């Protein structure tokens, strides 16, 4: 999964100005009218790290679980050798999500 820093194309030791500059650069590259899904991902990343306080909070407390669809996309990028089919992956993810719900 990409971090907010990776999404915005900036380093983790950045300041507020660098975060905003990275955000605006990505918005120019992926305007909301043409790329609504990408824009939403960029906006969410920006909201998570836009201030020093937000960045500290992310580092200390963020326990956001990725969406199952995002996990599937990332798993598909991994080598195709010995890779289970999509149905098996979805079943395994469903089991994992259910176990996470039970443990919470």
Beta strands, then each sheet from edge to edge (+ up, - down):
end
